[in-house]
Amino acid sequence: MARIIRHWAKRPFGYAGQALDRGQVITLVGAINDEKLVRLNYFGEVEPRAELHQCPRCGAEFIGMAERQFHFEKRHPTRAKNALQEDQAMD
């Protein structure tokens, strides 16, 4: 079985109709420019055993806690809690 290669956005930009934040993990959709985006360093490959951090509000995955926290504050501003407090509330 072929391994699914996941990538992370090295900068914020739009991809396949989705606004990506830095550090956000996605699976490439097979668009015409995918290879070019990887070659131009818009995406990095996620290591197979990398620890990912999930946004407690929308479920998006990130390569680091700082990237997840930045996403949370930018995309979910109406909540008074931060992402760590949301994590603790879920436990």
DRENPA-3360 file (N, C-alpha, C; in nm, 2 decimals, always signed):
BEGIN
1 = MARIIRHW = +0.08/-0.12/+0.00/+0.00/+0.00/+0.00/+0.09/+0.12/+0.00 ~ +0.05/+0.22/-0.08/+0.13/+0.35/-0.09/+0.11/+0.43/+0.03 ~ +0.21/+0.49/+0.08/+0.21/+0.58/+0.20/+0.15/+0.72/+0.15 ~ +0.06/+0.77/+0.22/+0.00/+0.90/+0.19/+0.10/+1.01/+0.25 ~ +0.15/+1.09/+0.16/+0.24/+1.19/+0.20/+0.16/+1.32/+0.24 ~ +0.18/+1.37/+0.36/+0.12/+1.49/+0.40/+0.22/+1.60/+0.40 ~ +0.17/+1.72/+0.38/+0.25/+1.84/+0.37/+0.21/+1.95/+0.47 ~ +0.30/+2.04/+0.50/+0.26/+2.15/+0.58/+0.30/+2.28/+0.51;
9 = AKRPFGYA = +0.21/+2.38/+0.53/+0.23/+2.51/+0.46/+0.34/+2.59/+0.53 ~ +0.44/+2.63/+0.45/+0.55/+2.71/+0.51/+0.52/+2.86/+0.52 ~ +0.41/+2.90/+0.46/+0.36/+3.04/+0.47/+0.21/+3.04/+0.45 ~ +0.15/+3.14/+0.50/+0.00/+3.15/+0.48/-0.03/+3.18/+0.33 ~ -0.12/+3.10/+0.27/-0.16/+3.13/+0.13/-0.29/+3.04/+0.10 ~ -0.35/+3.07/-0.01/-0.47/+3.00/-0.05/-0.43/+2.88/-0.13 ~ -0.50/+2.76/-0.10/-0.47/+2.64/-0.18/-0.60/+2.56/-0.19 ~ -0.64/+2.53/-0.31/-0.76/+2.45/-0.34/-0.88/+2.51/-0.27;
17 = GQALDRGQ = -0.90/+2.64/-0.27/-1.01/+2.70/-0.21/-1.01/+2.71/-0.06 ~ -0.90/+2.69/+0.00/-0.88/+2.69/+0.14/-0.77/+2.79/+0.18 ~ -0.80/+2.87/+0.28/-0.69/+2.96/+0.33/-0.61/+2.88/+0.43 ~ -0.48/+2.86/+0.40/-0.39/+2.79/+0.49/-0.31/+2.88/+0.58 ~ -0.29/+2.84/+0.70/-0.20/+2.92/+0.79/-0.07/+2.85/+0.79 ~ +0.04/+2.92/+0.83/+0.17/+2.87/+0.84/+0.17/+2.75/+0.94 ~ +0.23/+2.64/+0.90/+0.23/+2.52/+0.98/+0.11/+2.42/+0.97 ~ +0.01/+2.46/+0.89/-0.11/+2.38/+0.88/-0.08/+2.26/+0.79;
25 = VITLVGAI = -0.12/+2.14/+0.83/-0.10/+2.02/+0.76/-0.21/+1.98/+0.67 ~ -0.18/+1.94/+0.55/-0.28/+1.90/+0.45/-0.23/+1.79/+0.37 ~ -0.32/+1.73/+0.29/-0.29/+1.63/+0.19/-0.31/+1.70/+0.06 ~ -0.21/+1.71/-0.03/-0.22/+1.77/-0.16/-0.33/+1.71/-0.24 ~ -0.41/+1.79/-0.31/-0.52/+1.74/-0.39/-0.49/+1.69/-0.53 ~ -0.37/+1.70/-0.57/-0.33/+1.66/-0.71/-0.36/+1.77/-0.81 ~ -0.35/+1.89/-0.76/-0.37/+2.01/-0.85/-0.25/+2.02/-0.95 ~ -0.27/+2.09/-1.06/-0.16/+2.10/-1.16/-0.04/+2.16/-1.10;
33 = NDEKLVRL = -0.05/+2.25/-1.01/+0.07/+2.32/-0.96/+0.13/+2.26/-0.83 ~ +0.08/+2.15/-0.79/+0.13/+2.09/-0.66/+0.29/+2.07/-0.66 ~ +0.34/+2.01/-0.77/+0.48/+1.99/-0.78/+0.56/+2.12/-0.77 ~ +0.51/+2.22/-0.84/+0.57/+2.35/-0.84/+0.57/+2.42/-0.70 ~ +0.46/+2.40/-0.63/+0.45/+2.46/-0.49/+0.55/+2.39/-0.40 ~ +0.57/+2.26/-0.41/+0.67/+2.19/-0.33/+0.81/+2.24/-0.37 ~ +0.83/+2.24/-0.49/+0.97/+2.28/-0.54/+1.00/+2.43/-0.50 ~ +0.90/+2.52/-0.50/+0.92/+2.65/-0.46/+0.92/+2.68/-0.31;
41 = NYFGEVEP = +0.91/+2.57/-0.24/+0.92/+2.57/-0.09/+0.79/+2.63/-0.02 ~ +0.68/+2.62/-0.09/+0.55/+2.66/-0.02/+0.51/+2.56/+0.08 ~ +0.54/+2.43/+0.05/+0.51/+2.32/+0.13/+0.63/+2.24/+0.17 ~ +0.63/+2.19/+0.29/+0.73/+2.09/+0.34/+0.66/+1.96/+0.37 ~ +0.73/+1.85/+0.36/+0.68/+1.72/+0.38/+0.68/+1.69/+0.53 ~ +0.56/+1.64/+0.58/+0.55/+1.61/+0.72/+0.62/+1.47/+0.74 ~ +0.70/+1.46/+0.84/+0.77/+1.34/+0.87/+0.67/+1.23/+0.92 ~ +0.68/+1.11/+0.88/+0.58/+1.00/+0.92/+0.55/+1.00/+1.06;
49 = RAELHQCP = +0.64/+1.02/+1.15/+0.61/+1.01/+1.30/+0.61/+1.14/+1.37 ~ +0.58/+1.25/+1.29/+0.58/+1.38/+1.35/+0.46/+1.39/+1.44 ~ +0.48/+1.46/+1.55/+0.37/+1.49/+1.65/+0.29/+1.61/+1.60 ~ +0.16/+1.59/+1.57/+0.08/+1.70/+1.52/-0.01/+1.76/+1.63 ~ -0.05/+1.88/+1.61/-0.13/+1.95/+1.71/-0.26/+1.99/+1.65 ~ -0.37/+1.95/+1.70/-0.50/+1.97/+1.64/-0.57/+2.10/+1.70 ~ -0.63/+2.18/+1.62/-0.71/+2.29/+1.66/-0.83/+2.24/+1.73 ~ -0.86/+2.28/+1.85/-0.97/+2.23/+1.93/-1.11/+2.28/+1.87;
57 = RCGAEFIG = -1.11/+2.38/+1.79/-1.23/+2.43/+1.73/-1.27/+2.38/+1.60 ~ -1.17/+2.37/+1.50/-1.20/+2.33/+1.37/-1.14/+2.20/+1.33 ~ -1.05/+2.15/+1.41/-0.98/+2.02/+1.38/-0.86/+2.02/+1.29 ~ -0.83/+2.14/+1.24/-0.71/+2.15/+1.15/-0.59/+2.11/+1.23 ~ -0.49/+2.05/+1.16/-0.37/+2.00/+1.22/-0.25/+2.09/+1.19 ~ -0.16/+2.10/+1.29/-0.04/+2.19/+1.27/+0.08/+2.11/+1.32 ~ +0.20/+2.16/+1.27/+0.33/+2.10/+1.30/+0.38/+2.14/+1.44 ~ +0.32/+2.24/+1.49/+0.37/+2.29/+1.62/+0.26/+2.36/+1.70;
65 = MAERQFHF = +0.29/+2.37/+1.83/+0.19/+2.44/+1.92/+0.18/+2.59/+1.89 ~ +0.29/+2.65/+1.86/+0.29/+2.80/+1.83/+0.21/+2.82/+1.70 ~ +0.22/+2.74/+1.60/+0.15/+2.76/+1.48/+0.00/+2.74/+1.50 ~ -0.03/+2.64/+1.58/-0.17/+2.61/+1.62/-0.23/+2.73/+1.70 ~ -0.16/+2.78/+1.79/-0.21/+2.89/+1.87/-0.23/+3.02/+1.78 ~ -0.14/+3.04/+1.69/-0.15/+3.16/+1.60/-0.28/+3.14/+1.52 ~ -0.30/+3.02/+1.46/-0.42/+2.99/+1.38/-0.55/+3.01/+1.47 ~ -0.54/+2.96/+1.59/-0.66/+2.97/+1.68/-0.70/+3.12/+1.70;
73 = EKRHPTRA = -0.60/+3.20/+1.73/-0.63/+3.34/+1.76/-0.67/+3.42/+1.63 ~ -0.62/+3.38/+1.52/-0.65/+3.44/+1.39/-0.79/+3.40/+1.34 ~ -0.82/+3.27/+1.34/-0.94/+3.21/+1.28/-1.06/+3.20/+1.37 ~ -1.04/+3.20/+1.50/-1.15/+3.18/+1.60/-1.15/+3.29/+1.70 ~ -1.15/+3.42/+1.66/-1.13/+3.53/+1.75/-1.25/+3.56/+1.85 ~ -1.37/+3.50/+1.83/-1.48/+3.54/+1.91/-1.48/+3.47/+2.05 ~ -1.39/+3.37/+2.06/-1.39/+3.30/+2.19/-1.29/+3.37/+2.28 ~ -1.32/+3.37/+2.41/-1.23/+3.43/+2.51/-1.12/+3.33/+2.55;
81 = KNALQEDQ = -1.14/+3.20/+2.53/-1.04/+3.11/+2.57/-0.93/+3.10/+2.46 ~ -0.81/+3.06/+2.50/-0.71/+3.03/+2.40/-0.71/+2.88/+2.38 ~ -0.63/+2.83/+2.28/-0.63/+2.69/+2.24/-0.60/+2.60/+2.35 ~ -0.50/+2.63/+2.44/-0.47/+2.55/+2.55/-0.58/+2.53/+2.65 ~ -0.65/+2.64/+2.67/-0.77/+2.63/+2.76/-0.88/+2.54/+2.70 ~ -0.90/+2.55/+2.57/-0.99/+2.46/+2.50/-0.95/+2.32/+2.51 ~ -0.82/+2.29/+2.50/-0.77/+2.15/+2.52/-0.81/+2.10/+2.65 ~ -0.78/+2.18/+2.76/-0.81/+2.14/+2.89/-0.96/+2.12/+2.92;
89 = AMD = -1.04/+2.20/+2.86/-1.18/+2.18/+2.87/-1.23/+2.05/+2.81 ~ -1.16/+2.01/+2.70/-1.20/+1.89/+2.63/-1.17/+1.76/+2.71 ~ -1.07/+1.77/+2.80/-1.02/+1.65/+2.88/-1.11/+1.62/+2.99;
% end
